[in-house]
Amino acid sequence: MKSQKTIRVNSAVIIPALNPILALTDFVRALLERGVPKVIVVNDGSDSSYNPIFHEIEQMEHCTVLVHEVNRGKGKALKTAFTYIIEHYSYLDGVVTADADGQHTVEDVCKIAERLSLKENSLVLGVRNFKESNVPLRSYMGNLMTGFLFQSLYGYNLQDTQTGLRGIPIRELIWMVETSGERYDYEINVLIKARHHKVSFSTVPIQTVYFDNNSGSHFSTVRDAIPIFLRLSSGLIQYSGATIVTGFIDIAGFFVLNSIILANLSAPVRILLSTGIARFMSSILNFFMNRRIIFADKGKLVSSAVRYYIWAIILMIISSSLVYTISLFWGINESIIKLIIDIALGFLSYQVQLRWVFRDTESIDANDYFSR
């Protein structure tokens, strides 16, 4: 049997564990034999019958077992380990997180560690191929939906948003400790927060392994999936809230201008001017709310503002044209028509602002990174 090559990395491996499989001890031992400098296992409230597993790991050199007396969730277990790393091993390049249910191989963990050493400024994701025949249907459908939502709402095309095998640069751990989420929703929160922090993604293909049909997983379809989808939708919810607030200003301004101040002008001119003035009044507030809160844009203010107002003018022309055309043929109140049209156009505007207006031109898509 050929001896395995020892890797040269400077990253710890973190494994949150709740009632882990017996093979966890062999997994940890193999990581150490491959040159991993530190392994931290978090016993997240496991049953006492699993104590021998954790005791054996704790006796291994370069291993530490952190304990939660009661189950606090995967997210909390990761944050406990991150805090420990920051306090005791801040000289490391970073950490690699892995699961304790047999889904990750030693070889793949080492691949992530090696990539992390080469790309210290990116979050390294181990991505699985969900089209393989051994993938459970719930895993395939769940990843398909979360991947679609993440790309639609946050602008990144990630093959595997639920992967637990990740390489994290040491300097990113501080904000990750402060990121909300205690259970599986924490991992999606990290991806969303990474986008706001302009952290690039680097992807590495890994084996798609489901040990004993994934019986070791503690993921609950109802308890854990619902918070994930709600968190994924939070960006659109916040955007909708900002739109509603500024929309009141826009609609009120349009009503006053169209019905009172500019009432004597011809319909095309009246609607165009009312739309333009009202939109300008509301756009200033909307711009700063979207830039700071929704899209967390850290680019140049002037560049973002120019793109924002170019798009605002285009949107104004589309809106006013549709309002005029529909009111001309259907005879419906113009303010009501505008409200309906602007709600519909709001979803289009979200995508344009995400992908162009507030897009950091220096950020790199995960697929671009991987192609290098």
C-alpha positions in Angstrom: 0.0 0.0 0.0 1.4 3.4 -1.0 1.9 5.9 1.7 -0.2 9.1 1.4 1.5 12.3 0.6 1.8 14.7 3.5 0.4 18.1 2.7 1.9 21.4 3.6 -0.9 23.5 5.1 -1.3 25.8 8.0 -5.0 25.4 8.6 -7.0 23.7 11.4 -9.9 21.3 10.7 -13.1 22.0 12.7 -15.7 19.2 13.1 -19.0 19.9 14.8 -20.4 16.6 16.0 -23.8 15.5 17.4 -23.9 11.7 18.1 -21.2 11.1 15.5 -20.6 7.9 13.5 -17.9 5.5 15.0 -15.7 6.2 12.0 -15.1 9.7 13.2 -12.0 8.6 15.2 -10.4 7.1 12.1 -11.3 10.2 10.1 -9.5 12.5 12.6 -6.5 10.2 12.8 -6.2 10.1 9.0 -6.3 13.9 8.9 -3.4 14.2 11.3 -1.4 11.6 9.3 -1.9 13.8 6.2 -0.3 16.7 7.9 -3.2 18.7 9.3 -1.7 20.7 12.2 -4.8 20.9 14.4 -8.2 19.2 14.6 -10.9 20.7 16.8 -14.1 18.6 17.4 -17.1 20.2 19.0 -19.3 17.8 21.0 -22.6 19.5 20.6 -24.6 17.9 23.3 -24.2 14.3 22.2 -25.6 11.4 24.2 -23.3 10.1 26.9 -23.0 6.8 25.1 -20.8 8.6 22.5 -18.3 9.8 25.2 -15.8 7.1 24.3 -15.5 8.5 20.8 -14.8 12.0 22.0 -12.4 10.7 24.7 -10.4 8.8 22.1 -10.1 11.8 19.9 -9.1 14.0 22.9 -6.2 11.7 23.6 -4.7 12.2 20.1 -1.9 14.7 19.8 -2.9 18.0 18.2 -6.6 17.4 18.9 -9.0 19.4 21.1 -12.6 18.5 22.0 -14.8 21.4 22.9 -18.1 20.5 24.7 -21.6 21.9 24.7 -23.5 20.3 27.6 -26.7 20.5 25.6 -27.3 20.6 21.9 -27.0 24.2 20.7 -27.0 23.6 16.9 -24.4 23.4 14.2 -24.0 27.1 13.8 -23.3 27.6 17.5 -20.8 24.7 17.4 -18.9 26.4 14.6 -18.9 29.7 16.3 -17.6 28.1 19.5 -14.7 26.6 17.5 -14.0 29.9 15.6 -13.7 31.8 18.9 -11.3 29.2 20.2 -9.2 29.5 17.1 -9.1 33.3 17.3 -8.0 33.1 20.9 -5.4 30.4 20.6 -4.3 29.9 17.0 -4.5 33.2 15.3 -1.3 32.5 13.4 -3.0 29.9 11.2 -3.9 30.6 7.6 -7.5 29.6 8.4 -9.8 26.7 9.1 -11.5 24.0 7.2 -15.0 23.0 8.4 -16.1 19.4 7.9 -19.1 17.2 9.0 -19.1 14.3 11.3 -21.6 12.2 9.4 -19.3 10.6 6.9 -20.0 12.9 3.9 -16.5 14.2 3.6 -13.4 12.3 2.7 -9.9 13.0 4.0 -8.7 13.6 0.5 -11.3 16.3 -0.1 -10.6 18.0 3.3 -7.0 18.2 2.3 -7.9 19.6 -1.2 -9.8 22.4 0.5 -6.9 23.0 2.9 -4.4 23.2 0.1 -6.6 25.7 -1.9 -7.0 27.8 1.2 -3.3 28.1 1.6 -3.1 29.3 -2.0 -6.1 31.7 -1.9 -6.1 33.2 1.5 -8.6 36.0 0.5 -11.4 33.7 -0.7 -13.9 31.5 1.0 -13.3 28.0 -0.4 -16.3 25.8 -1.0 -16.3 22.1 -1.6 -19.1 21.5 -4.1 -20.8 18.2 -4.8 -22.4 16.9 -7.9 -26.1 16.5 -7.1 -26.9 14.8 -10.4 -25.2 11.6 -9.2 -27.5 8.6 -8.6 -26.7 8.2 -4.9 -28.0 11.7 -4.0 -31.2 11.6 -1.9 -34.1 13.4 -3.5 -34.6 15.8 -0.6 -30.9 16.9 -0.9 -31.2 17.4 -4.7 -34.4 19.4 -4.5 -33.2 21.5 -1.5 -29.9 22.5 -3.1 -31.7 23.2 -6.4 -34.0 25.6 -4.7 -31.5 27.3 -2.5 -29.0 27.6 -5.4 -31.7 29.3 -7.5 -32.7 31.7 -4.7 -29.1 32.6 -3.9 -28.2 33.4 -7.5 -31.5 35.4 -8.0 -31.2 37.4 -4.8 -27.5 37.7 -4.2 -26.0 37.4 -7.7 -23.7 34.4 -7.2 -24.0 31.1 -9.0 -23.0 28.5 -6.4 -23.4 24.8 -7.2 -23.7 23.8 -3.6 -25.0 26.3 -1.1 -25.4 23.7 1.6 -21.9 22.3 1.6 -20.4 21.9 5.1 -16.9 21.5 3.7 -15.5 25.0 3.6 -12.1 26.7 3.8 -12.2 30.0 5.7 -9.3 32.5 5.9 -8.4 33.4 9.5 -9.2 37.1 9.1 -12.8 36.3 8.2 -13.5 34.4 11.4 -14.2 37.6 13.4 -17.3 38.6 11.5 -18.4 35.0 11.2 -18.5 34.7 15.0 -20.8 37.7 15.1 -23.1 36.4 12.3 -26.6 35.3 13.4 -27.8 31.8 13.3 -27.5 28.8 15.6 -28.4 25.8 13.5 -28.1 25.0 9.8 -29.4 28.5 8.8 -26.0 29.8 10.0 -24.2 28.4 7.0 -26.4 30.2 4.5 -26.1 33.4 6.7 -22.3 33.2 6.2 -22.7 33.0 2.4 -25.0 36.1 2.4 -22.7 38.0 4.8 -19.7 37.0 2.7 -21.3 38.8 -0.2 -21.8 41.9 1.8 -18.2 41.8 3.0 -17.1 41.4 -0.7 -15.4 38.1 0.1 -14.8 36.1 -3.1 -15.8 32.4 -3.5 -13.5 29.7 -4.7 -15.0 26.3 -5.5 -13.4 22.9 -5.4 -15.2 19.7 -6.7 -15.5 17.0 -4.1 -16.9 13.5 -3.9 -20.6 13.1 -3.3 -20.8 10.8 -0.4 -23.9 9.8 1.6 -22.8 7.4 4.4 -25.5 4.8 5.1 -28.0 6.8 3.0 -27.2 9.9 5.1 -28.6 8.4 8.3 -26.0 10.3 10.3 -27.4 13.7 9.3 -29.4 15.6 11.9 -30.9 18.0 9.3 -34.7 18.4 9.8 -36.6 19.2 6.6 -39.2 21.3 8.5 -37.3 22.7 11.5 -34.1 23.6 9.5 -35.2 24.1 6.0 -37.8 26.8 6.7 -35.3 29.2 8.4 -32.9 28.7 5.5 -35.5 29.8 2.9 -36.7 32.7 5.1 -33.1 33.9 5.5 -32.4 33.5 1.8 -35.5 35.7 1.1 -34.5 38.4 3.6 -32.7 40.5 1.0 -35.8 40.7 -1.1 -37.9 41.4 2.0 -35.6 44.2 3.1 -35.6 45.6 -0.5 -39.4 45.4 -0.6 -39.6 47.3 2.7 -37.3 50.1 1.5 -39.4 50.2 -1.7 -42.6 50.5 0.2 -41.3 53.4 2.3 -40.0 55.3 -0.6 -43.0 54.2 -2.7 -45.3 56.1 -0.4 -43.3 59.3 -1.1 -43.4 58.5 -4.8 -47.1 57.8 -5.0 -48.1 60.7 -2.8 -45.9 63.1 -4.8 -47.3 61.8 -8.1 -50.9 62.2 -6.9 -50.4 65.8 -5.7 -48.5 66.8 -8.9 -50.8 64.9 -11.4 -54.1 65.7 -9.7 -53.5 69.3 -8.5 -50.3 71.1 -9.4 -50.0 70.0 -13.0 -53.6 69.2 -13.6 -54.0 71.7 -16.5 -51.3 70.2 -18.6 -51.9 67.6 -21.4 -52.0 64.0 -20.2 -48.6 62.8 -21.7 -46.7 65.8 -20.4 -48.6 65.8 -17.0 -47.9 62.1 -16.4 -44.2 62.3 -17.5 -43.5 65.4 -15.3 -45.4 64.0 -12.3 -43.6 60.7 -12.6 -40.2 62.4 -13.0 -40.5 64.9 -10.1 -42.1 62.3 -7.7 -39.4 59.8 -8.6 -36.6 62.3 -8.0 -38.0 63.1 -4.5 -38.2 59.4 -3.5 -35.0 58.3 -5.3 -32.5 60.1 -3.1 -33.8 58.2 0.0 -34.1 54.9 -1.9 -30.6 55.2 -3.3 -29.0 55.5 0.1 -31.2 52.8 1.7 -30.4 50.3 -1.1 -26.7 51.2 -1.2 -26.1 50.9 2.5 -28.6 48.4 3.8 -29.8 46.1 1.0 -26.8 45.7 -1.3 -24.0 46.8 1.0 -22.2 48.5 -1.8 -18.7 49.7 -0.9 -17.8 50.9 -4.4 -17.4 54.6 -5.4 -20.4 56.6 -4.4 -20.4 58.7 -7.7 -20.2 55.6 -9.9 -23.0 53.9 -8.1 -25.1 57.1 -8.2 -24.6 57.5 -12.0 -25.7 53.9 -12.7 -28.6 54.3 -10.3 -30.0 57.3 -12.0 -29.4 56.0 -15.5 -31.5 53.0 -14.5 -34.0 55.3 -12.7 -34.6 57.3 -15.9 -35.1 54.1 -17.9 -37.5 52.8 -15.3 -39.3 56.1 -15.3 -39.8 56.1 -19.0 -41.1 52.5 -18.9 -43.4 53.3 -16.0 -44.9 56.5 -17.5 -45.3 54.9 -20.9 -47.2 51.9 -19.5 -49.4 54.2 -17.2 -50.3 56.4 -20.2 -51.0 53.5 -22.5 -53.1 51.5 -20.1 -55.1 54.5 -18.9 -55.8 55.6 -22.5 -57.2 52.2 -23.5 -58.8 51.0 -20.3 -59.8 54.2 -18.5 -58.5 53.1 -15.1 -57.4 55.7 -12.6 -53.8 56.6 -13.3 -52.5 56.4 -9.7 -53.9 52.9 -9.3 -52.3 51.8 -12.6 -49.0 53.3 -11.5 -49.1 51.4 -8.2 -49.6 48.1 -9.9 -47.0 48.7 -12.6 -44.3 49.8 -10.2 -44.8 46.8 -8.0 -44.3 44.6 -11.0 -41.3 46.6 -12.2 -39.8 46.4 -8.7 -38.8 42.8 -9.1 -37.0 43.7 -12.4 -35.4 46.7 -10.7 -34.0 44.4 -7.9 -32.1 42.3 -10.4 -30.8 45.3 -12.3 -29.6 47.0 -9.1 -28.0 43.7 -7.8 -26.2 42.8 -11.0 -25.3 46.3 -12.4 -26.1 49.4 -10.2 -24.5 48.2 -7.0 -22.3 45.5 -8.4 -18.7 45.7 -7.2 -16.7 45.5 -10.4 -13.8 44.1 -8.6 -15.7 41.1 -7.1 -15.3 37.8 -8.8 -17.9 35.1 -9.4 -17.2 31.6 -7.9 -17.1 30.1 -11.4 -14.6 32.7 -12.6 -12.4 31.9 -9.7 -12.5 28.2 -10.3 -11.7 28.6 -14.0 -8.3 30.2 -13.1 
